[in-house]
C-alpha cells in the first residue's frame, strides 16, 4: 500500500492529527497549560465518538481507493 492511498483514509488522517496533538501536549509547555487535565476524560470520549463515526462512514478498503 502506498502512502498516497494511506492518507486517503479519514481514520488514518484523524489518527495522524490526534498523534500530533498528543506530541504537542507532552512536549510544549504552552499546550500543556491550555488543556486542563480535568478535560482528559471528555477528550477521550470525543475521540471515541469520532472514531466510531469515521468507522460508520468508511465504506471501502484502502486498496480500492
N, C-alpha and C positions, 0 to 999 in steps of 0.2 A: 504494500500500500504506500502510495506516495504522500509526501507532506501536503501537497495541494489538496488531495482527496480528504486527508485527515482534518484539515481546517475548514472543510465544508460542513462538518458536523457541529450543530448548535451545542450539543452536550460537551464536546471537546473544547469549543471556544469558551463556554461558560467555565469549564474547569480551569482553563488557562488564565482567565480573568480572576477567578477565585484564588488560584495559586499566587498570582501577582499581588493581590490584596493581602494574602496571608504572609507573603515575604515582606511586604512593606510594613505590616503590623508588627512583625518580630524584629525588624532592623531599624526602623525610623521612629525616632522619639516623637516627632510631630504627629504621626499617625497614631501612635500609642496613646497620646494624650487626647486625641479626637474620639476614640472608641472607648466608651465606658465598659469595663469588664462585666458589669451587670447586664449588658446587652448581648453577651455571647450566646445565651440560650435562645434569644429571639432570632439572632443572626443564623444560628444553626437550623432553627425551624424554617426560616425563609429559604435557606439553601435547599433544604429537603423538599419544600414545595416547588421550587424552581426546577430541581432535578426531576421530580415527578411529572411536572408539566412538559418538560423537554422530552421525556420518555414517551409521553402521550402523543406528541406531535411528530415523533420520529416514525416514519413510515417505510423507510427502505434502508438497507445496509449501505455502508460507505462504499463498498465495492461497486455499487450501481450508480454512484453519483459521478 
